[in-house]
Amino acid sequence: MAAAMNTKKNAAERGPIASNKRARHEYFIEDKVEAGIALAGWEVKSLRAGKANIAEAYIYLRDAEAYLFGATFVPLNSASSHVIADPTRTRKLLLKRRELDRLIGSVARDGYTLLPLNLYWKGPWVKLEIGLAKGKKEHDKRDTIKDRDWQRDKERIMKKAR
């Protein structure tokens, strides 16, 4: 019994199931919000196996609700035969009304975009980290790369100096 509990704990502590690294390169992330996702049983099994991709996904708002569009959860071969698995179906995001209203206002008035950043386990639940973002221009992307390279070189120089 203890071994089964330990396995679940290790699966939850592995880190993110999927992450969107390109989002941080293409956008300035102003704020982050945690949301739950309404999933089917086969999708949860697929996520436990780590078969998810949110790199091409985005979030859209419709009828005062948020939806994850374009995320791919690859169905396992052992999924039920009576379930028709759609790997790219639109999934509803579970947010509190106050958070949702704030996001809707930011997107409508201020021109922000909602992006999925990380998909991870929080206890037995799957959570999605949503980023409220503004797009970067080409020169901003170059500046970010230059700053990152300088930080890496600075760490290397400091390490040699010790």
C-alpha positions as CSV (number, residue, x, y, z in Angstrom):
1,M,0.0,0.0,0.0
2,A,2.8,2.4,0.9
3,A,4.5,1.7,-2.4
4,A,1.4,2.7,-4.4
5,M,1.2,6.0,-2.5
6,N,4.9,6.6,-3.1
7,T,4.5,6.0,-6.8
8,K,1.7,8.6,-7.1
9,K,3.7,11.1,-5.1
10,N,6.7,10.7,-7.4
11,A,4.6,11.1,-10.5
12,A,3.2,14.3,-9.1
13,E,6.6,15.7,-8.2
14,R,8.2,15.1,-11.6
15,G,7.6,18.6,-12.7
16,P,5.6,19.9,-15.6
17,I,3.7,17.6,-17.9
18,A,4.2,20.0,-20.8
19,S,5.5,23.5,-21.1
20,N,5.3,26.2,-23.8
21,K,8.9,27.5,-24.0
22,R,8.1,29.5,-27.2
23,A,5.6,31.6,-25.3
24,R,8.4,33.2,-23.2
25,H,10.4,33.9,-26.4
26,E,7.5,35.5,-28.4
27,Y,5.7,37.4,-25.6
28,F,6.2,39.5,-22.4
29,I,4.4,37.6,-19.7
30,E,2.8,40.2,-17.5
31,D,0.8,38.0,-15.1
32,K,0.2,34.3,-14.4
33,V,-3.0,32.6,-13.4
34,E,-3.6,28.9,-12.4
35,A,-6.6,27.2,-13.9
36,G,-8.1,23.7,-13.8
37,I,-9.1,21.8,-16.9
38,A,-12.2,19.7,-17.6
39,L,-10.8,16.4,-18.9
40,A,-12.1,13.0,-19.9
41,G,-10.7,9.8,-18.3
42,W,-8.6,8.8,-21.3
43,E,-7.0,12.3,-21.2
44,V,-5.9,12.0,-17.6
45,K,-4.3,8.6,-18.4
46,S,-2.5,10.1,-21.3
47,L,-1.2,13.0,-19.1
48,R,0.0,10.5,-16.5
49,A,2.1,9.0,-19.4
50,G,3.3,12.5,-20.3
51,K,1.8,12.5,-23.8
52,A,0.8,16.1,-24.1
53,N,1.8,19.1,-26.2
54,I,0.7,22.7,-25.5
55,A,3.3,24.5,-27.8
56,E,0.7,25.3,-30.5
57,A,-2.2,25.9,-28.1
58,Y,-3.9,29.1,-27.2
59,I,-6.7,30.3,-25.0
60,Y,-9.8,32.0,-26.2
61,L,-12.7,33.6,-24.3
62,R,-16.3,33.0,-25.4
63,D,-19.6,33.6,-23.5
64,A,-17.7,34.6,-20.4
65,E,-15.8,31.3,-20.3
66,A,-12.3,30.3,-21.1
67,Y,-11.3,27.4,-23.4
68,L,-8.0,25.8,-24.3
69,F,-7.8,25.3,-28.1
70,G,-5.1,23.4,-30.0
71,A,-3.6,21.4,-27.2
72,T,-2.8,17.8,-28.2
73,F,-3.2,15.0,-25.7
74,V,-2.2,11.8,-27.5
75,P,-4.5,8.9,-26.6
76,L,-2.9,5.7,-25.3
77,N,-3.3,2.5,-27.2
78,S,-4.9,0.9,-24.1
79,A,-7.7,3.5,-24.1
80,S,-11.3,2.1,-24.1
81,S,-12.6,0.8,-27.4
82,H,-16.0,2.4,-26.9
83,V,-14.5,5.9,-26.4
84,I,-13.8,8.0,-29.5
85,A,-10.6,9.9,-28.6
86,D,-10.2,13.4,-30.1
87,P,-6.6,14.5,-29.3
88,T,-7.1,18.1,-30.2
89,R,-10.6,18.8,-28.8
90,T,-11.4,22.1,-27.2
91,R,-11.2,21.9,-23.4
92,K,-12.9,24.1,-20.9
93,L,-10.8,25.9,-18.3
94,L,-12.0,26.1,-14.8
95,L,-11.5,29.6,-13.3
96,K,-13.2,31.6,-10.5
97,R,-15.6,34.3,-11.8
98,R,-13.4,37.1,-10.4
99,E,-10.3,35.8,-12.2
100,L,-12.2,35.3,-15.4
101,D,-13.7,38.8,-15.3
102,R,-10.2,40.3,-14.8
103,L,-8.8,38.3,-17.7
104,I,-11.7,39.2,-20.0
105,G,-11.2,42.9,-19.1
106,S,-7.4,42.7,-19.8
107,V,-7.9,41.0,-23.1
108,A,-10.7,43.3,-24.3
109,R,-9.4,46.7,-23.1
110,D,-5.6,46.4,-22.9
111,G,-4.9,44.2,-25.9
112,Y,-3.4,41.3,-23.9
113,T,-3.3,37.7,-25.1
114,L,-3.8,34.5,-23.0
115,L,-1.3,31.8,-23.5
116,P,-0.9,28.3,-21.8
117,L,2.6,28.2,-20.2
118,N,2.8,25.0,-18.2
119,L,0.6,21.9,-17.6
120,Y,1.4,20.2,-14.3
121,W,0.0,18.1,-11.5
122,K,-1.2,19.7,-8.3
123,G,-2.1,16.8,-6.0
124,P,-4.5,14.6,-8.0
125,W,-5.6,17.6,-10.2
126,V,-4.2,18.8,-13.5
127,K,-3.6,22.5,-13.6
128,L,-2.7,24.9,-16.4
129,E,-0.6,28.0,-15.8
130,I,-2.0,30.8,-18.0
131,G,0.0,33.8,-18.9
132,L,-1.4,37.2,-19.6
133,A,1.0,38.4,-22.3
134,K,1.8,41.1,-24.8
135,G,3.7,40.3,-28.0
136,K,7.4,41.1,-28.4
137,K,8.8,43.0,-31.4
138,E,11.9,41.6,-33.2
139,H,14.3,43.9,-31.4
140,D,12.9,42.9,-28.1
141,K,13.6,39.3,-28.8
142,R,17.2,40.1,-29.7
143,D,17.6,42.1,-26.5
144,T,16.3,39.1,-24.5
145,I,18.7,36.8,-26.2
146,K,21.6,39.2,-25.6
147,D,20.7,39.6,-21.9
148,R,20.5,35.9,-21.4
149,D,23.9,35.3,-23.1
150,W,25.4,38.1,-20.9
151,Q,24.1,36.5,-17.7
152,R,25.5,33.1,-18.7
153,D,28.9,34.7,-19.6
154,K,28.9,36.7,-16.3
155,E,28.2,33.5,-14.3
156,R,31.1,31.7,-16.2
157,I,33.5,34.6,-15.4
158,M,32.5,34.7,-11.8
159,K,33.0,31.0,-11.4
160,K,36.5,31.2,-12.9
161,A,37.4,34.1,-10.6
162,R,36.7,32.0,-7.5
